[in-house]
C-alpha cells in the first residue's frame, strides 16, 4: 500500500480542510495520542509533507507526557540546545509570555543555528489570550518557486551563517528587561554558529526550500550590509501574504509543522494577557544544498541541551 493510499484510508478527505491554497490544513475527527494506529501516523506524516502545517482543535486530553508520547511517533525527540525542558519531561519547552523569552515574535525556522535543526515541531496551546496571540506560518518551498529565475540562480549558490548570538537589543528595541536578560543568560548562554545553504533540498519531497529567518547573521563571503540587502529581498517572498496561513489559537489546539519547509512568527499583540504554549521538536538531519554541499557547524559547543530545571 502506498503512502497516498494509506492516508486516504486512515484520514478520509472529508476530515482534511485546507486553510489556504498554499499552506495549512485543519484535520478534524482525529485525537492525537500515543496509541494512534500506525496507518494514522503515516497519514499525518503524508499530509504534513503536502500542507506543511497541520491544525488539530480540541486536543484537551493531552498533557506533557501525552504530547511527548505522540511526538515520538514522528521521530526521535530533541531538547532545545540551550533552554531547559519542563521538569519531569525529556524535551517539552514552555514558552510563557510572562517569563523572558516567551514571545517568539520574529520570523524564524526553529533552531537553525545548529547543524541538524529539527525536522518538525509539535506545539500545544495551554493558556491562550482572549484576543490576539495568533501564529503565522509561511511556506518556504513556494517562496523559492516564486523567485524570478535570476534570484533562484543567485540563491542556489549562497550560504548563510546562522547563530543564536546576535544584537538582541538592536533587533527588538521594545523588548522587556526580562526578555533581554533571558536572551543573554539562557538562550545565548552557549553560542552556536552554523553555515547553511540558503537553499536546501527537502530530504523527503525533493523540493527546494529557502533556509532564512531571524537567526541568519550574514551571507558567507559578504559584509553584513551587503547581506542585509539580499536577505531582505529573499525574505520578502517568504512572508508575502499569499504564502502564509494565520491560526487563531484555542486552548487545547495542537499544531504540527514541517520545520524544514516553513518559517513562523508569534504575533505579539496581546499586551499583558498570559499566553503559554508548549513545544516538542523532532530530530532533523543536516541540510544539503543544490550543489551537494552539507551544512557546516562553525562552533563546537560543549554539550547539546541543558539539564532540566
C-alpha positions as CSV (number, residue, x, y, z in Angstrom):
1,X,0.0,0.0,0.0
2,X,1.4,3.4,-1.0
3,X,1.6,6.3,1.4
4,X,-1.1,8.1,-0.5
5,X,-3.4,5.1,-0.3
6,X,-2.6,4.8,3.4
7,X,-3.5,8.3,4.4
8,X,-6.6,8.3,2.2
9,X,-7.9,5.3,4.2
10,X,-6.7,6.4,7.6
11,X,-7.8,10.1,7.4
12,X,-10.6,10.5,4.7
13,X,-10.6,13.6,2.6
14,X,-13.7,14.9,4.3
15,X,-11.6,15.3,7.5
16,X,-8.9,17.4,5.8
17,X,-9.8,21.1,5.4
18,X,-7.2,23.3,3.7
19,X,-7.0,26.7,5.3
20,X,-5.2,28.3,2.4
21,X,-4.3,27.0,-1.1
22,X,-0.6,27.1,-0.4
23,X,-0.2,26.2,3.3
24,X,-2.1,24.8,6.2
25,X,-4.9,22.2,6.7
26,X,-7.1,21.6,9.7
27,X,-7.6,17.9,10.4
28,X,-10.9,17.1,12.1
29,X,-12.0,14.0,14.0
30,X,-8.5,12.8,15.0
31,X,-7.5,12.6,18.6
32,X,-3.7,12.7,18.9
33,X,-2.4,10.1,21.3
34,X,0.4,7.7,21.7
35,X,-1.8,4.7,20.8
36,X,-2.8,6.0,17.3
37,X,-2.8,3.3,14.7
38,X,0.4,3.3,12.6
39,X,-1.7,4.0,9.5
40,X,-3.0,7.2,11.0
41,X,0.6,8.3,11.9
42,X,1.6,7.7,8.3
43,X,-1.4,9.7,7.2
44,X,-0.4,12.6,9.4
45,X,3.2,12.5,8.0
46,X,2.0,12.4,4.4
47,X,-0.5,15.3,5.0
48,X,2.3,17.3,6.7
49,X,4.5,17.0,3.6
50,X,1.7,18.2,1.4
51,X,0.3,21.0,3.6
52,X,3.4,21.9,5.6
53,X,1.3,22.8,8.7
54,X,-1.5,20.8,10.3
55,X,-4.0,22.1,12.8
56,X,-5.9,19.9,15.3
57,X,-8.6,21.5,17.5
58,X,-9.8,20.2,20.8
59,X,-6.8,18.1,21.9
60,X,-7.5,18.8,25.6
61,X,-6.7,15.2,26.6
62,X,-3.0,15.9,26.0
63,X,-0.7,16.7,28.9
64,X,3.1,17.0,28.7
65,X,3.6,13.2,28.8
66,X,1.0,12.5,26.1
67,X,2.3,15.3,23.9
68,X,5.8,13.7,24.0
69,X,4.3,10.2,23.5
70,X,2.6,11.3,20.4
71,X,5.5,13.3,19.1
72,X,7.8,10.2,19.4
73,X,5.7,8.5,16.8
74,X,7.0,11.1,14.3
75,X,10.7,10.6,15.2
76,X,13.3,11.0,18.0
77,X,12.7,13.9,20.3
78,X,15.4,16.5,20.7
79,X,15.5,19.1,23.6
80,X,16.3,22.7,22.9
81,X,20.1,23.1,22.9
82,X,20.2,26.0,25.5
83,X,16.8,26.2,27.2
84,X,15.8,23.7,29.9
85,X,13.0,21.3,29.4
86,X,9.9,21.4,31.7
87,X,10.5,19.5,34.9
88,X,9.6,15.8,34.5
89,X,9.8,15.8,30.7
90,X,12.6,14.9,28.3
91,X,12.1,17.7,25.8
92,X,9.0,19.9,26.4
93,X,9.9,23.6,26.0
94,X,7.5,26.0,27.6
95,X,7.0,29.5,26.1
96,X,5.3,31.7,28.6
97,X,4.7,35.3,27.8
98,X,5.0,36.3,31.4
99,X,8.6,35.0,31.5
100,X,11.6,36.0,29.5
101,X,11.8,34.6,26.0
102,X,8.2,33.7,25.8
103,X,7.3,35.8,22.8
104,X,8.7,34.4,19.6
105,X,7.7,37.4,17.6
106,X,10.3,37.4,14.8
107,X,10.1,35.3,11.7
108,X,12.2,32.2,12.1
109,X,12.6,28.5,11.5
110,X,13.2,26.6,14.8
111,X,16.8,26.3,15.9
112,X,18.6,26.8,12.6
113,X,21.7,27.9,14.5
114,X,22.5,24.1,14.9
115,X,23.7,21.9,12.1
116,X,20.9,19.3,12.1
117,X,18.0,21.6,13.1
118,X,14.6,20.0,13.9
119,X,12.6,18.1,11.2
120,X,9.2,19.1,12.8
121,X,7.7,20.8,15.8
122,X,4.5,19.9,17.8
123,X,3.1,22.9,19.6
124,X,0.2,22.7,22.1
125,X,-1.9,25.7,23.3
126,X,-2.1,25.7,27.1
127,X,-3.2,29.3,28.0
128,X,-4.5,31.5,25.2
129,X,-5.3,35.2,25.4
130,X,-8.9,36.1,24.9
131,X,-7.9,38.3,21.9
132,X,-4.7,38.1,19.8
133,X,-1.7,35.8,20.2
134,X,-2.1,34.2,16.7
135,X,0.7,32.4,15.0
136,X,1.5,32.8,11.3
137,X,3.4,30.3,9.2
138,X,5.0,30.7,5.7
139,X,5.8,28.1,3.1
140,X,9.5,28.3,2.2
141,X,9.1,25.9,-0.8
142,X,6.5,28.0,-2.6
143,X,8.6,31.1,-1.7
144,X,11.5,29.7,-3.6
145,X,9.3,28.7,-6.5
146,X,8.0,32.3,-6.7
147,X,11.5,33.8,-7.1
148,X,12.3,35.1,-10.5
149,X,14.8,32.9,-12.3
150,X,17.8,35.3,-11.7
151,X,17.1,35.3,-8.0
152,X,16.7,31.5,-7.9
153,X,20.1,31.1,-9.6
154,X,21.6,33.6,-7.0
155,X,20.0,31.9,-4.0
156,X,21.2,28.4,-5.2
157,X,24.8,29.5,-4.8
158,X,24.6,31.3,-1.5
159,X,25.4,30.0,2.0
160,X,24.4,31.9,5.2
161,X,25.7,31.9,8.8
162,X,23.1,31.3,11.5
163,X,23.6,32.0,15.2
164,X,21.8,32.3,18.5
165,X,24.1,35.1,19.5
166,X,23.1,38.4,17.9
167,X,22.3,42.0,18.7
168,X,19.1,41.3,20.6
169,X,18.5,44.9,21.7
170,X,19.1,46.2,18.2
171,X,16.6,43.7,16.7
172,X,14.0,44.1,19.5
173,X,14.3,47.6,20.9
174,X,11.0,47.4,22.7
175,X,11.7,44.0,24.4
176,X,11.3,43.9,28.2
177,X,14.2,43.7,30.6
178,X,13.2,40.1,31.4
179,X,13.4,39.2,27.7
180,X,16.8,40.8,27.3
181,X,18.2,39.0,30.3
182,X,16.7,35.7,29.2
183,X,18.4,36.1,25.8
184,X,21.8,36.8,27.2
185,X,21.8,34.4,30.2
186,X,19.8,31.5,28.8
187,X,19.1,31.5,25.1
188,X,22.7,32.5,24.1
189,X,24.3,31.0,27.2
190,X,26.2,28.8,24.8
191,X,26.9,30.1,21.3
192,X,26.1,28.1,18.2
193,X,27.1,29.2,14.8
194,X,26.3,27.2,11.6
195,X,26.7,27.8,7.9
196,X,23.7,26.5,6.0
197,X,22.9,26.6,2.2
198,X,20.4,29.4,1.6
199,X,18.5,26.8,-0.5
200,X,18.3,23.2,0.8
201,X,16.9,20.1,-0.9
202,X,14.0,18.8,1.2
203,X,15.0,15.2,2.1
204,X,11.5,13.7,1.6
205,X,9.8,15.8,-1.1
206,X,12.8,16.9,-3.2
207,X,11.6,20.5,-3.1
208,X,14.0,23.4,-3.0
209,X,13.2,25.5,0.1
210,X,14.7,28.7,1.5
211,X,16.6,28.5,4.8
212,X,16.4,32.0,6.2
213,X,14.8,33.7,9.2
214,X,16.0,35.8,12.1
215,X,18.9,33.6,13.1
216,X,20.7,34.5,9.9
217,X,23.6,36.8,10.7
218,X,25.1,37.3,7.2
219,X,25.7,35.6,3.9
220,X,29.0,33.9,3.7
221,X,31.6,36.0,1.9
222,X,29.6,39.2,2.1
223,X,29.5,42.1,4.6
224,X,26.6,42.4,6.9
225,X,25.4,45.5,4.9
226,X,25.6,43.6,1.6
227,X,24.0,40.5,3.1
228,X,21.1,42.5,4.5
229,X,20.0,43.8,1.1
230,X,19.9,40.4,-0.4
231,X,18.3,38.8,2.6
232,X,15.5,41.4,2.7
233,X,14.7,40.6,-0.9
234,X,14.6,36.8,-0.4
235,X,12.7,37.0,2.9
236,X,10.0,39.2,1.3
237,X,9.0,36.2,-0.8
238,X,8.7,34.0,2.3
239,X,6.4,36.4,4.1
240,X,4.2,37.5,1.2
241,X,0.6,37.3,2.4
242,X,-0.4,34.8,-0.2
243,X,2.3,32.5,1.0
244,X,1.2,32.4,4.7
245,X,-1.5,31.0,7.0
246,X,-2.7,32.6,10.2
247,X,-4.1,30.5,13.1
248,X,-6.3,31.8,15.9
249,X,-5.5,29.6,18.8
250,X,-7.9,28.0,21.3
251,X,-6.7,26.2,24.5
252,X,-6.1,22.6,23.6
253,X,-5.1,23.2,20.0
254,X,-2.1,21.3,18.6
255,X,-0.2,22.4,15.6
256,X,2.4,20.4,13.8
257,X,4.7,21.9,11.1
258,X,7.4,20.8,8.8
259,X,10.3,22.8,10.2
260,X,12.3,22.1,7.0
261,X,9.8,23.9,4.8
262,X,8.4,26.7,6.9
263,X,9.0,29.8,8.9
264,X,6.7,31.1,11.6
265,X,6.1,34.1,13.9
266,X,4.0,34.6,17.0
267,X,2.0,37.8,16.8
268,X,2.8,39.9,19.8
269,X,-0.4,41.9,20.1
270,X,-2.0,40.7,23.3
271,X,-0.4,43.1,25.9
272,X,-0.1,41.7,29.4
273,X,-2.5,38.8,28.9
274,X,-1.0,35.4,29.6
275,X,0.0,33.1,26.7
276,X,1.5,29.7,27.3
277,X,2.3,27.2,24.7
278,X,4.5,24.0,24.9
279,X,6.6,22.7,22.1
280,X,8.3,19.4,21.3
281,X,10.7,19.1,18.4
282,X,11.7,16.1,16.3
283,X,15.3,15.4,15.4
284,X,16.2,16.6,11.9
285,X,19.1,15.9,9.5
286,X,21.9,18.0,8.1
287,X,20.7,20.1,5.2
288,X,22.3,19.7,1.7
289,X,22.3,22.4,-0.9
290,X,21.7,22.2,-4.6
291,X,25.5,21.7,-5.1
292,X,25.5,18.7,-2.8
293,X,27.4,20.5,0.0
294,X,26.1,19.9,3.5
295,X,25.7,22.5,6.3
296,X,28.8,23.0,8.4
297,X,29.0,23.7,12.2
298,X,31.3,26.6,12.8
299,X,31.4,26.2,16.6
300,X,31.6,23.1,18.7
301,X,29.6,23.7,21.9
302,X,30.4,21.6,24.9
303,X,27.1,19.8,25.0
304,X,23.7,19.5,23.2
305,X,20.9,20.6,25.6
306,X,20.8,21.8,29.2
307,X,19.8,19.9,32.3
308,X,16.2,20.2,33.3
309,X,15.2,22.8,35.9
